[in-house]
Amino acid sequence: MSEHSTLILSCNKLAKTYDDGASKVNVLSSINLEVYRGERLAIIGQSGSGKSTLLHLIGGLDKPSAGKVIINGTDIHTLSEKAQGKFRNQHLGFVYQFHHLLPEFTALENVAMPLLIRGESIENATITATELIERVGLRDRISHKPGELSGGERQRISLARALVTKPDCVLADEPTGNLDQKTADETYQLMLELNQSLAISFIIVTHDKGLATKMDRTVELVDGELQPV
């Protein structure tokens, strides 16, 4: 895998157990995973198999019961909460089934937000966000708020927001799950173009077998463990 020679992310013996006091539920057990620069990985599995949990652990949004998540050489779960937030802002992008755009802000403001949080000037954030919105084909919707956009347009803006910081890896949880087939295909093509032009890795949790087959690699989560497909 010469074009994917740089290791971006690895999970080492990652496990997650939920304990409500009366019983323990083992959701993930001894997950080992490596993702390289520019690689597109699909994670499939039945509902309730722990796919979203795994994505949350990788993104530092939840704490593992055991194991490590190493991104660019940093074990993210050893960082303080504040440092973890800063690290996420620098290295990771997130796309969800439901766009999670802030309704009171315009498309431009939503996309610029991660850069403003990082401390960049309004001018620089605006220029970079505008470029990304143009790349996702929505220059004429730049001043519209999410409520004025279609589902596909909202997801494109969500994708632009995830990519605006030029992260090492984008974590996408059912990114096409709320879209009709035509819009889902268009969204995938856009992800592919941006993946190739920016050399950003994508880890995509999906029920869409068609989408999964278009990835470089697919793994399935079965009984808390990853299996190659």
Residue frames as a rotation matrix with the C-alpha (Angstrom) as fourth column:
MET 1
0.583 0.812 0.000 0.00
0.812 -0.583 0.000 0.00
0.000 0.000 -1.000 0.00
SER 2
-0.382 -0.914 0.140 2.62
0.911 -0.397 -0.110 2.51
0.156 0.086 0.984 -1.12
GLU 3
-0.357 0.292 0.887 0.25
0.127 -0.926 0.356 5.50
0.925 0.240 0.293 -1.29
HIS 4
0.719 0.615 0.325 -0.91
-0.291 -0.159 0.943 4.68
0.632 -0.773 0.064 2.24
SER 5
0.083 -0.810 -0.580 2.51
0.414 0.557 -0.720 4.29
0.906 -0.181 0.382 3.81
THR 6
-0.751 -0.360 0.554 2.06
-0.268 -0.601 -0.753 6.73
0.604 -0.714 0.355 6.71
LEU 7
-0.362 0.608 -0.707 0.25
0.811 0.579 0.083 5.32
0.460 -0.543 -0.703 9.73
ILE 8
-0.415 0.321 0.852 -2.27
-0.232 -0.942 0.241 7.92
0.880 -0.098 0.465 10.92
LEU 9
0.074 0.626 0.777 -4.31
-0.978 -0.106 0.179 6.04
0.195 -0.773 0.604 13.48
SER 10
-0.498 -0.165 -0.851 -4.12
-0.122 0.985 -0.119 2.80
0.858 0.045 -0.511 15.42
CYS 11
0.457 0.616 0.641 -6.27
-0.833 0.043 0.552 1.09
0.313 -0.786 0.533 18.03
ASN 12
-0.518 -0.706 -0.483 -4.47
-0.381 0.696 -0.608 -1.34
0.765 -0.131 -0.630 20.33
LYS 13
-0.701 0.264 -0.663 -6.55
0.573 0.761 -0.303 -3.85
0.424 -0.592 -0.685 22.32
LEU 14
-0.814 0.445 0.373 -9.36
-0.499 -0.864 -0.060 -1.31
0.296 -0.235 0.926 22.61
ALA 15
-0.604 0.634 -0.482 -12.27
0.661 0.737 0.141 -2.41
0.445 -0.234 -0.865 24.78
LYS 16
-0.692 0.463 0.554 -15.46
-0.576 -0.817 -0.036 -0.89
0.436 -0.345 0.832 26.13
THR 17
-0.562 0.537 -0.629 -17.66
0.674 0.738 0.027 -2.30
0.479 -0.409 -0.777 28.89
TYR 18
-0.299 0.559 0.773 -20.74
-0.485 -0.787 0.382 -0.58
0.822 -0.260 0.507 30.27
ASP 19
-0.686 0.012 -0.728 -21.44
0.571 0.629 -0.528 -1.25
0.451 -0.777 -0.438 33.94
ASP 20
-0.099 0.741 0.664 -24.78
-0.234 -0.666 0.708 -0.12
0.967 -0.085 0.239 35.39
GLY 21
-0.395 -0.124 0.910 -24.01
-0.911 -0.079 -0.405 -1.63
0.122 -0.989 -0.082 38.79
ALA 22
0.395 0.631 0.667 -26.28
-0.660 0.701 -0.272 -4.63
-0.639 -0.333 0.693 38.31
SER 23
0.665 -0.166 0.728 -24.67
0.487 0.836 -0.254 -6.04
-0.566 0.523 0.637 35.18
LYS 24
-0.208 -0.794 -0.571 -21.82
-0.287 -0.509 0.812 -5.51
-0.935 0.332 -0.122 32.75
VAL 25
0.851 0.428 0.305 -22.23
0.192 0.288 -0.938 -5.33
-0.489 0.857 0.163 28.98
ASN 26
-0.256 -0.967 0.019 -19.13
0.231 -0.042 0.972 -5.91
-0.939 0.253 0.234 26.89
VAL 27
0.750 0.544 -0.377 -19.62
-0.167 -0.396 -0.903 -3.85
-0.641 0.740 -0.206 23.73
LEU 28
0.700 -0.613 -0.366 -16.09
-0.480 -0.025 -0.877 -3.97
0.528 0.790 -0.312 22.33
SER 29
0.801 -0.471 0.370 -13.28
-0.109 0.493 0.863 -6.36
-0.589 -0.731 0.344 23.18
SER 30
-0.015 -0.972 0.236 -9.64
0.230 0.226 0.946 -6.17
-0.973 0.068 0.221 22.08
ILE 31
0.920 0.340 0.192 -10.09
0.288 -0.258 -0.922 -4.05
-0.264 0.904 -0.336 18.94
ASN 32
-0.176 -0.973 -0.146 -6.92
0.328 -0.198 0.924 -3.75
-0.928 0.115 0.354 16.87
LEU 33
0.725 0.479 0.495 -7.00
0.644 -0.215 -0.734 -1.45
-0.246 0.851 -0.464 13.86
GLU 34
-0.387 -0.827 -0.408 -4.56
0.448 -0.555 0.700 0.53
-0.806 0.088 0.586 11.70
VAL 35
0.746 0.591 0.307 -5.49
0.587 -0.365 -0.722 3.30
-0.315 0.719 -0.620 9.27
TYR 36
-0.314 -0.941 0.122 -3.04
0.834 -0.212 0.509 4.95
-0.453 0.262 0.852 6.88
ARG 37
-0.467 0.071 -0.881 -2.90
-0.141 -0.990 -0.005 8.41
-0.873 0.121 0.472 5.32
GLY 38
-0.558 0.300 -0.773 -5.49
-0.821 -0.338 0.461 8.81
-0.123 0.892 0.435 2.58
GLU 39
-0.968 0.188 -0.164 -7.08
0.154 0.968 0.200 5.41
0.196 0.168 -0.966 3.25
ARG 40
-0.275 0.946 0.170 -10.85
-0.886 -0.318 0.338 4.93
0.374 -0.058 0.926 3.10
LEU 41
-0.974 -0.076 -0.213 -12.11
0.025 0.900 -0.436 2.37
0.225 -0.430 -0.874 5.62
ALA 42
-0.059 0.991 0.117 -15.70
-0.641 -0.128 0.757 1.20
0.765 -0.031 0.643 6.06
ILE 43
-0.975 -0.084 0.208 -16.91
-0.218 0.577 -0.787 -0.33
-0.054 -0.812 -0.580 9.33
ILE 44
-0.209 0.938 -0.275 -20.09
-0.592 0.102 0.799 -2.36
0.778 0.330 0.534 8.97
GLY 45
-0.969 -0.033 -0.244 -22.11
0.158 0.679 -0.717 -4.43
0.189 -0.734 -0.653 11.44
GLN 46
-0.161 0.980 -0.119 -25.61
0.758 0.200 0.621 -5.00
0.632 0.010 -0.775 12.73
SER 47
0.178 0.334 0.925 -27.45
-0.335 -0.864 0.377 -2.34
0.925 -0.377 -0.042 14.70
GLY 48
0.860 0.153 0.487 -26.26
-0.500 0.068 0.863 -2.39
0.099 -0.986 0.135 18.28
SER 49
0.753 -0.609 -0.249 -22.96
0.531 0.786 -0.317 -4.06
0.389 0.106 0.915 17.41
GLY 50
0.508 -0.543 -0.669 -20.97
0.578 -0.361 0.732 -1.10
-0.639 -0.758 0.130 18.76
LYS 51
0.106 -0.487 0.867 -19.98
0.954 -0.198 -0.227 0.71
0.282 0.851 0.443 15.54
SER 52
0.561 0.161 0.812 -20.83
0.095 -0.987 0.130 4.18
0.822 0.004 -0.569 16.84
THR 53
0.967 -0.254 -0.005 -19.22
0.004 -0.007 1.000 3.36
-0.254 -0.967 -0.006 20.18
LEU 54
0.281 -0.908 0.312 -16.00
0.883 0.372 0.287 2.47
-0.377 0.194 0.906 18.38
LEU 55
0.119 -0.191 0.974 -16.11
0.694 -0.686 -0.219 5.72
0.710 0.702 0.050 16.41
HIS 56
0.850 0.255 0.460 -16.66
-0.122 -0.755 0.644 7.70
0.512 -0.604 -0.611 19.62
LEU 57
0.765 -0.641 -0.060 -13.66
0.335 0.316 0.888 6.01
-0.550 -0.699 0.456 21.25
ILE 58
0.058 -0.754 0.654 -11.48
0.998 0.037 -0.046 6.73
0.010 0.655 0.755 18.21
GLY 59
0.135 0.084 0.987 -12.60
0.432 -0.902 0.018 10.36
0.892 0.424 -0.158 18.28
GLY 60
-0.836 -0.516 -0.189 -12.02
0.367 -0.267 -0.891 10.79
0.409 -0.814 0.412 22.00
LEU 61
-0.338 0.805 0.487 -15.72
-0.592 -0.584 0.556 11.41
0.732 -0.100 0.674 22.62
ASP 62
0.856 0.503 0.120 -15.92
-0.422 0.545 0.725 8.43
0.299 -0.671 0.679 24.99
LYS 63
-0.031 -0.903 0.429 -13.36
-0.998 0.054 0.042 6.72
-0.061 -0.427 -0.902 27.23
PRO 64
0.100 0.021 -0.995 -12.30
-0.398 0.917 -0.021 3.10
0.912 0.398 0.100 26.65
SER 65
0.934 0.181 0.309 -12.37
-0.357 0.403 0.843 0.53
0.028 -0.897 0.441 29.43
ALA 66
0.331 -0.883 0.333 -9.01
0.211 0.413 0.886 -0.73
-0.920 -0.223 0.324 28.19
GLY 67
0.213 -0.353 0.911 -6.58
0.953 0.280 -0.114 -0.22
-0.214 0.893 0.396 25.32
LYS 68
-0.348 -0.495 -0.796 -5.23
0.253 -0.867 0.429 2.73
-0.903 -0.052 0.427 23.38
VAL 69
0.752 0.384 0.536 -6.13
0.640 -0.227 -0.734 5.01
-0.160 0.895 -0.416 20.48
ILE 70
-0.133 -0.891 -0.434 -3.00
0.443 -0.445 0.778 6.50
-0.887 -0.089 0.454 18.95
ILE 71
0.816 0.381 0.435 -3.35
0.567 -0.384 -0.729 9.29
-0.110 0.841 -0.529 16.38
ASN 72
0.640 -0.656 0.399 -0.18
-0.071 -0.568 -0.820 10.71
0.765 0.497 -0.410 14.84
GLY 73
-0.298 -0.872 -0.389 1.84
0.262 0.317 -0.912 9.16
0.918 -0.374 0.134 17.65
THR 74
-0.728 0.093 0.679 -0.32
-0.607 -0.547 -0.576 10.56
0.318 -0.832 0.455 20.47
ASP 75
-0.678 0.550 -0.488 -2.34
0.650 0.758 -0.049 8.34
0.343 -0.350 -0.872 22.81
ILE 76
-0.453 0.484 0.748 -5.41
-0.077 -0.858 0.508 10.59
0.888 0.173 0.426 22.89
HIS 77
0.579 0.774 -0.256 -6.91
0.169 0.193 0.966 9.10
0.797 -0.603 -0.019 26.03
THR 78
-0.026 -0.633 -0.774 -3.91
0.995 0.057 -0.081 10.17
0.095 -0.772 0.628 28.12
LEU 79
-0.721 -0.220 0.657 -4.67
0.307 -0.952 0.018 13.83
0.622 0.214 0.753 27.35
SER 80
-0.765 0.517 -0.384 -6.67
0.204 -0.371 -0.906 16.11
-0.611 -0.771 0.178 29.61
GLU 81
0.150 0.923 0.353 -10.18
0.793 0.101 -0.601 16.98
-0.590 0.370 -0.717 28.45
LYS 82
0.643 0.043 -0.765 -9.04
-0.197 -0.955 -0.220 20.42
-0.740 0.292 -0.606 27.30
ALA 83
-0.392 -0.879 -0.269 -5.99
-0.600 0.023 0.800 19.05
-0.697 0.475 -0.536 25.47
GLN 84
-0.560 0.276 0.781 -8.15
0.515 0.855 0.067 16.36
-0.649 0.440 -0.620 23.90
GLY 85
0.563 0.819 -0.113 -10.52
0.476 -0.433 -0.766 19.00
-0.676 0.377 -0.633 22.54
LYS 86
0.366 -0.538 -0.759 -7.60
-0.638 -0.739 0.216 20.92
-0.677 0.405 -0.614 21.04
PHE 87
-0.673 -0.652 0.350 -6.17
-0.253 0.648 0.719 17.72
-0.695 0.395 -0.600 19.56
ARG 88
-0.071 0.754 0.653 -9.52
0.712 0.497 -0.496 16.83
-0.698 0.430 -0.572 17.96
ASN 89
0.736 0.389 -0.554 -9.73
0.014 -0.827 -0.562 20.29
-0.677 0.406 -0.614 16.43
GLN 90
0.053 -0.838 -0.542 -6.28
-0.795 -0.364 0.485 19.87
-0.604 0.405 -0.686 14.89
HIS 91
-0.794 -0.606 0.039 -6.38
-0.506 0.695 0.511 16.27
-0.337 0.386 -0.859 13.69
LEU 92
-0.751 0.559 0.352 -9.97
0.568 0.818 -0.086 14.99
-0.337 0.136 -0.932 13.33
GLY 93
-0.743 0.654 -0.142 -13.13
-0.651 -0.659 0.376 15.89
0.153 0.372 0.915 11.45
PHE 94
-0.766 0.542 0.345 -16.61
0.196 0.708 -0.679 14.55
-0.612 -0.453 -0.648 12.20
VAL 95
-0.656 0.670 -0.348 -19.62
-0.661 -0.288 0.693 13.90
0.364 0.684 0.632 9.94
TYR 96
-0.762 0.458 0.457 -22.87
-0.129 0.584 -0.801 12.49
-0.634 -0.670 -0.386 11.30
GLN 97
-0.577 0.663 0.477 -26.08
0.817 0.460 0.348 11.07
0.011 0.591 -0.807 9.83
PHE 98
0.699 0.715 0.018 -27.83
0.708 -0.695 0.121 14.18
0.099 -0.072 -0.992 11.16
HIS 99
0.368 -0.668 0.647 -25.71
0.484 -0.457 -0.747 17.15
0.794 0.587 0.155 10.21
HIS 100
0.349 -0.184 -0.919 -25.52
0.913 -0.156 0.378 18.86
-0.213 -0.970 0.113 13.66
LEU 101
-0.488 -0.418 0.766 -25.18
0.583 -0.810 -0.071 22.27
0.650 0.412 0.639 12.03
LEU 102
-0.679 0.229 -0.698 -25.97
0.544 -0.480 -0.688 25.21
-0.493 -0.847 0.201 14.29
PRO 103
0.004 0.811 0.585 -29.37
0.998 0.037 -0.057 26.49
-0.068 0.584 -0.809 13.07
GLU 104
0.733 0.348 -0.584 -28.85
0.414 -0.910 -0.024 30.15
-0.540 -0.224 -0.811 13.97
PHE 105
-0.084 -0.862 -0.500 -25.67
-0.242 -0.469 0.849 30.46
-0.967 0.192 -0.169 11.89
THR 106
0.606 0.234 -0.760 -25.19
-0.767 -0.079 -0.636 30.61
-0.209 0.969 0.132 8.11
ALA 107
0.954 -0.298 -0.002 -23.47
0.273 0.877 -0.395 27.89
0.120 0.376 0.919 6.10
LEU 108
0.291 -0.891 0.349 -20.33
0.004 -0.364 -0.931 30.05
0.957 0.273 -0.102 6.02
GLU 109
0.115 -0.216 0.970 -20.37
-0.913 -0.408 0.017 30.61
0.392 -0.887 -0.244 9.79
ASN 110
0.871 0.250 0.423 -20.93
-0.408 0.847 0.341 26.90
-0.273 -0.470 0.840 10.48
VAL 111
0.800 -0.600 -0.014 -17.98
0.446 0.610 -0.655 25.88
0.401 0.518 0.755 8.31
ALA 112
0.137 -0.780 0.611 -15.72
-0.180 -0.626 -0.759 28.62
0.974 -0.006 -0.227 9.71
MET 113
0.798 0.341 0.497 -16.52
-0.488 -0.117 0.865 27.71
0.353 -0.933 0.073 13.35
PRO 114
0.842 -0.503 -0.194 -13.75
0.537 0.749 0.388 25.08
-0.050 -0.431 0.901 13.90
LEU 115
-0.014 -0.878 0.479 -11.15
0.748 -0.327 -0.577 27.58
0.663 0.351 0.661 12.66
LEU 116
0.186 0.158 0.970 -12.47
-0.358 -0.908 0.216 30.33
0.915 -0.387 -0.113 14.92
ILE 117
0.984 0.163 0.072 -12.39
-0.136 0.428 0.893 27.91
0.115 -0.889 0.443 17.86
ARG 118
0.489 -0.871 -0.037 -8.77
0.854 0.487 -0.184 27.22
0.178 0.058 0.982 16.95
GLY 119
0.275 -0.353 -0.894 -8.06
0.498 -0.744 0.446 30.94
-0.823 -0.568 -0.029 17.26
GLU 120
-0.550 -0.451 0.703 -7.71
0.831 -0.211 0.514 31.92
-0.083 0.867 0.491 13.61
SER 121
-0.837 0.221 -0.501 -8.75
-0.161 -0.974 -0.160 35.41
-0.523 -0.053 0.850 12.54
ILE 122
0.186 0.978 0.094 -12.27
0.030 0.090 -0.995 35.93
-0.982 0.188 -0.012 11.17
GLU 123
0.347 -0.100 -0.932 -10.71
-0.858 -0.434 -0.274 36.97
-0.377 0.895 -0.236 7.85
ASN 124
-0.672 -0.684 -0.284 -8.62
-0.740 0.630 0.234 33.80
0.019 0.368 -0.930 7.45
ALA 125
-0.684 0.482 0.548 -11.44
0.089 0.800 -0.593 31.55
-0.724 -0.357 -0.590 8.68
THR 126
0.345 0.864 -0.367 -13.84
-0.268 -0.283 -0.921 33.16
-0.899 0.416 0.134 6.22
ILE 127
0.045 -0.419 -0.907 -11.46
-0.993 -0.114 0.004 32.74
-0.105 0.901 -0.422 3.28
THR 128
-0.891 -0.451 0.045 -10.75
-0.448 0.892 0.053 29.07
-0.064 0.027 -0.998 4.07
ALA 129
-0.440 0.809 0.389 -14.41
0.142 0.490 -0.860 28.26
-0.887 -0.324 -0.330 4.75
THR 130
0.369 0.569 -0.735 -15.49
-0.612 -0.446 -0.653 29.94
-0.700 0.690 0.184 1.52
GLU 131
-0.390 -0.610 -0.689 -12.99
-0.918 0.314 0.242 27.86
0.069 0.727 -0.683 -0.46
LEU 132
-0.948 0.044 0.316 -14.34
-0.044 0.964 -0.264 24.63
-0.316 -0.264 -0.911 1.06
ILE 133
-0.044 0.999 -0.008 -17.95
0.003 -0.007 -1.000 25.60
-0.999 -0.044 -0.003 0.41
GLU 134
0.229 0.039 -0.973 -17.03
-0.917 -0.326 -0.229 26.30
-0.326 0.945 -0.039 -3.21
ARG 135
-0.749 -0.603 -0.273 -15.37
-0.658 0.723 0.209 22.86
0.072 0.337 -0.939 -3.42
VAL 136
-0.774 0.534 0.340 -18.57
0.321 0.794 -0.516 21.17
-0.546 -0.291 -0.786 -2.26
GLY 137
-0.761 0.376 0.528 -20.49
0.553 -0.049 0.832 23.11
0.338 0.925 -0.171 -4.91
LEU 138
0.203 0.915 -0.350 -22.55
0.971 -0.141 0.193 25.42
0.127 -0.379 -0.917 -2.69
ARG 139
-0.809 -0.587 0.021 -21.08
0.585 -0.808 -0.075 28.88
0.061 -0.049 0.997 -3.32
ASP 140
-0.584 0.632 0.509 -24.56
-0.124 -0.689 0.714 30.27
0.802 0.354 0.481 -3.97
ARG 141
0.494 0.771 -0.402 -25.86
0.293 0.288 0.912 28.94
0.819 -0.568 -0.084 -0.63
ILE 142
-0.407 -0.876 -0.259 -23.09
0.525 0.008 -0.851 30.41
0.748 -0.482 0.457 1.50
SER 143
-0.860 0.090 0.502 -25.31
-0.378 -0.774 -0.509 32.89
0.343 -0.627 0.699 3.37
HIS 144
0.140 0.957 -0.255 -28.20
-0.463 0.290 0.837 30.46
0.875 0.001 0.484 3.88
LYS 145
-0.292 -0.127 0.948 -28.99
-0.940 0.220 -0.260 28.98
-0.176 -0.967 -0.183 7.28
PRO 146
-0.957 -0.198 0.214 -29.40
-0.176 0.978 0.115 25.18
-0.232 0.072 -0.970 7.66
GLY 147
-0.264 0.946 0.190 -33.21
0.230 0.253 -0.940 25.44
-0.937 -0.204 -0.285 7.67
GLU 148
0.453 0.389 -0.802 -33.02
-0.597 -0.536 -0.597 26.92
-0.663 0.749 -0.011 4.16
LEU 149
-0.459 -0.710 -0.533 -30.92
-0.888 0.342 0.309 24.06
-0.037 0.615 -0.787 2.77
SER 150
0.562 0.577 -0.593 -31.97
-0.618 0.769 0.163 20.63
0.550 0.275 0.789 1.50
GLY 151
0.909 -0.194 0.368 -30.82
-0.155 0.663 0.732 17.47
-0.386 -0.723 0.573 3.28
GLY 152
0.613 -0.698 0.371 -28.09
0.785 0.480 -0.392 16.90
0.096 0.531 0.842 0.72
GLU 153
0.347 -0.458 0.818 -26.93
0.078 -0.855 -0.512 20.51
0.935 0.242 -0.261 0.94
ARG 154
0.755 -0.049 0.653 -26.78
-0.640 -0.273 0.719 20.34
0.143 -0.961 -0.238 4.74
GLN 155
0.845 -0.454 0.283 -24.66
0.294 0.836 0.462 17.20
-0.447 -0.307 0.840 4.53
ARG 156
0.434 -0.700 0.567 -22.30
0.703 -0.130 -0.699 18.89
0.563 0.702 0.436 2.05
ILE 157
0.424 -0.249 0.871 -21.90
-0.438 -0.898 -0.043 21.82
0.793 -0.363 -0.490 4.43
SER 158
0.889 -0.081 0.452 -21.31
-0.383 0.411 0.827 19.34
-0.252 -0.908 0.334 7.27
LEU 159
0.693 -0.661 0.289 -18.59
0.717 0.675 -0.175 17.70
-0.079 0.328 0.941 5.15
ALA 160
0.332 -0.554 0.764 -17.00
0.254 -0.727 -0.638 21.09
0.908 0.406 -0.101 4.43
ARG 161
0.660 -0.039 0.750 -16.99
-0.663 -0.500 0.557 21.82
0.354 -0.865 -0.356 8.18
ALA 162
0.908 -0.305 0.288 -15.29
0.082 0.802 0.592 18.48
-0.412 -0.514 0.753 8.88
LEU 163
0.474 -0.730 0.491 -12.58
0.877 0.342 -0.339 19.20
0.080 0.591 0.802 6.30
VAL 164
0.869 -0.037 0.493 -11.99
0.087 -0.970 -0.226 22.90
0.487 0.239 -0.840 6.94
THR 165
0.724 -0.624 0.296 -9.19
-0.560 -0.279 0.780 22.26
-0.404 -0.730 -0.551 9.45
LYS 166
0.307 -0.563 -0.767 -7.45
-0.704 0.407 -0.581 19.87
0.640 0.719 -0.271 7.02
PRO 167
0.489 -0.049 0.871 -7.59
-0.771 0.443 0.458 17.00
-0.408 -0.895 0.178 9.53
ASP 168
-0.693 -0.720 -0.025 -5.61
-0.681 0.642 0.353 13.78
-0.238 0.262 -0.935 9.27
CYS 169
-0.912 0.401 -0.082 -8.78
0.373 0.896 0.241 11.71
0.170 0.189 -0.967 9.46
VAL 170
-0.486 0.850 0.203 -12.53
-0.817 -0.524 0.242 12.23
0.312 -0.048 0.949 9.09
LEU 171
-0.951 0.284 0.123 -14.82
0.183 0.836 -0.518 10.04
-0.250 -0.470 -0.847 11.21
ALA 172
-0.612 0.757 -0.231 -18.21
-0.730 -0.427 0.534 9.64
0.305 0.495 0.813 9.52
ASP 173
-0.831 0.409 0.376 -21.16
0.022 0.701 -0.713 7.95
-0.555 -0.584 -0.592 11.24
GLU 174
-0.122 0.797 0.591 -23.79
0.850 0.392 -0.352 6.90
-0.512 0.460 -0.726 8.65
PRO 175
-0.677 -0.243 -0.694 -23.02
0.061 -0.959 0.275 10.00
-0.733 0.144 0.665 6.52
THR 176
-0.859 0.396 -0.325 -25.45
-0.419 -0.180 0.890 8.96
0.294 0.901 0.320 3.77
GLY 177
-0.871 0.461 -0.167 -28.01
0.490 0.799 -0.349 7.22
-0.027 -0.386 -0.922 6.01
ASN 178
-0.214 0.814 -0.540 -30.49
0.392 -0.435 -0.811 10.09
-0.895 -0.385 -0.226 5.94
LEU 179
-0.404 -0.068 -0.912 -30.25
-0.648 -0.682 0.338 10.76
-0.645 0.728 0.232 2.19
ASP 180
0.785 0.614 0.086 -32.03
-0.327 0.529 -0.783 9.40
-0.526 0.587 0.615 -0.88
GLN 181
0.532 -0.608 0.589 -29.92
0.613 0.757 0.227 7.18
-0.584 0.240 0.775 -3.15
LYS 182
0.577 -0.294 0.762 -29.08
0.633 -0.428 -0.645 9.88
0.516 0.854 -0.061 -5.72
THR 183
0.733 -0.280 0.620 -28.00
-0.471 -0.866 0.166 12.38
0.490 -0.414 -0.767 -3.06
ALA 184
0.771 -0.461 0.440 -26.12
-0.169 0.517 0.839 9.63
-0.614 -0.721 0.320 -1.19
ASP 185
0.535 -0.568 0.626 -24.18
0.829 0.497 -0.257 8.78
-0.165 0.656 0.737 -4.37
GLU 186
0.583 -0.284 0.761 -23.36
0.222 -0.846 -0.486 12.45
0.781 0.452 -0.430 -4.94
THR 187
0.813 -0.262 0.520 -22.19
-0.581 -0.416 0.699 12.80
0.034 -0.871 -0.491 -1.34
TYR 188
0.682 -0.584 0.439 -19.97
0.325 0.781 0.534 9.73
-0.655 -0.222 0.723 -1.70
GLN 189
0.507 -0.486 0.712 -18.43
0.798 -0.048 -0.601 11.09
0.326 0.873 0.363 -4.92
LEU 190
0.686 -0.218 0.695 -17.70
-0.272 -0.962 -0.033 14.33
0.675 -0.166 -0.719 -3.13
MET 191
0.805 -0.397 0.441 -16.04
-0.390 0.207 0.897 12.48
-0.447 -0.894 0.011 -0.24
LEU 192
0.611 -0.567 0.553 -13.95
0.693 0.720 -0.026 10.51
-0.383 0.399 0.833 -2.74
GLU 193
0.554 -0.374 0.744 -12.80
0.467 -0.601 -0.649 13.66
0.690 0.707 -0.158 -4.55
LEU 194
0.682 -0.265 0.681 -11.85
-0.588 -0.752 0.297 15.41
0.434 -0.603 -0.669 -1.31
ASN 195
0.821 -0.387 0.420 -10.18
-0.042 0.693 0.720 12.27
-0.569 -0.609 0.553 0.04
GLN 196
0.515 -0.628 0.583 -7.99
0.853 0.444 -0.276 12.03
-0.085 0.640 0.764 -3.05
SER 197
0.456 -0.326 0.828 -7.21
0.329 -0.803 -0.497 15.74
0.827 0.499 -0.259 -3.43
LEU 198
0.505 -0.201 0.839 -6.47
-0.695 -0.671 0.257 16.39
0.512 -0.713 -0.479 0.26
ALA 199
-0.290 -0.621 -0.729 -5.03
-0.109 0.778 -0.619 12.95
0.951 -0.100 -0.293 1.23
ILE 200
-0.390 0.283 0.876 -7.36
-0.918 -0.191 -0.347 12.82
0.069 -0.940 0.335 4.24
SER 201
-0.961 0.072 -0.268 -8.25
0.087 0.995 -0.045 9.40
0.263 -0.066 -0.962 5.66
PHE 202
-0.186 0.955 0.230 -11.91
-0.871 -0.269 0.412 8.49
0.455 -0.124 0.882 6.08
ILE 203
-0.993 0.101 -0.067 -13.34
0.120 0.885 -0.451 6.01
0.014 -0.455 -0.890 8.59
ILE 204
-0.501 0.863 -0.062 -16.99
-0.776 -0.416 0.474 5.50
0.383 0.285 0.878 7.69
VAL 205
-0.825 0.410 0.389 -19.52
0.033 0.721 -0.692 3.61
-0.565 -0.558 -0.608 9.79
THR 206
-0.499 0.638 -0.587 -22.33
-0.866 -0.375 0.329 2.55
-0.010 0.673 0.740 7.48
HIS 207
-0.051 0.572 0.819 -25.22
-0.146 0.807 -0.573 0.15
-0.988 -0.149 0.043 6.90
ASP 208
0.721 0.342 -0.603 -24.92
-0.575 -0.191 -0.796 0.88
-0.388 0.920 0.059 3.18
LYS 209
0.395 -0.577 0.715 -23.20
0.359 0.813 0.458 -2.15
-0.846 0.075 0.528 1.64
GLY 210
0.730 -0.076 0.679 -22.93
0.660 -0.178 -0.729 -0.28
0.176 0.981 -0.080 -1.67
LEU 211
0.819 -0.445 0.362 -21.00
-0.473 -0.881 -0.015 2.53
0.326 -0.159 -0.932 0.02
ALA 212
0.579 -0.601 0.551 -18.81
-0.396 0.383 0.835 0.04
-0.713 -0.701 -0.016 1.88
THR 213
0.562 -0.349 0.750 -17.76
0.655 0.741 -0.146 -1.72
-0.505 0.574 0.645 -1.33
LYS 214
0.792 -0.254 0.555 -16.44
0.298 -0.633 -0.715 1.59
0.532 0.732 -0.426 -2.67
MET 215
0.804 -0.529 0.270 -13.98
-0.544 -0.474 0.692 1.95
-0.239 -0.704 -0.669 0.20
ASP 216
-0.054 -0.905 -0.421 -10.36
-0.873 0.248 -0.420 0.74
0.485 0.345 -0.804 0.08
ARG 217
-0.828 -0.268 -0.493 -11.12
0.030 0.856 -0.517 -1.73
0.560 -0.443 -0.700 2.84
THR 218
0.176 0.916 0.360 -14.09
-0.657 -0.163 0.736 -2.96
0.733 -0.366 0.574 4.87
VAL 219
-0.916 -0.331 -0.225 -14.14
-0.047 0.647 -0.761 -4.51
0.398 -0.687 -0.608 8.33
GLU 220
0.102 0.992 -0.071 -17.16
-0.143 0.085 0.986 -5.91
0.984 -0.091 0.151 10.17
LEU 221
-0.634 -0.219 0.741 -17.87
-0.729 -0.148 -0.668 -5.59
0.256 -0.964 -0.066 13.87
VAL 222
0.261 0.663 -0.702 -19.08
-0.286 0.747 0.600 -8.95
0.922 0.044 0.385 15.15
ASP 223
0.755 0.115 -0.646 -19.38
0.507 0.522 0.686 -9.89
0.416 -0.845 0.336 18.84
GLY 224
0.915 -0.300 -0.272 -17.23
0.008 -0.658 0.753 -6.96
-0.404 -0.691 -0.599 19.86
GLU 225
-0.072 -0.988 0.138 -14.37
0.209 0.120 0.970 -7.72
-0.975 0.099 0.198 17.49
LEU 226
0.314 0.101 -0.944 -13.36
-0.783 -0.535 -0.317 -6.54
-0.537 0.839 -0.089 14.02
GLN 227
0.076 -0.247 0.966 -13.21
0.380 0.903 0.201 -9.03
-0.922 0.351 0.162 11.18
PRO 228
-0.749 -0.359 -0.557 -11.96
-0.358 -0.489 0.796 -8.36
-0.558 0.795 0.237 7.63
VAL 229
0.383 0.909 0.166 -14.62
-0.177 0.249 -0.952 -8.57
-0.907 0.335 0.256 4.91
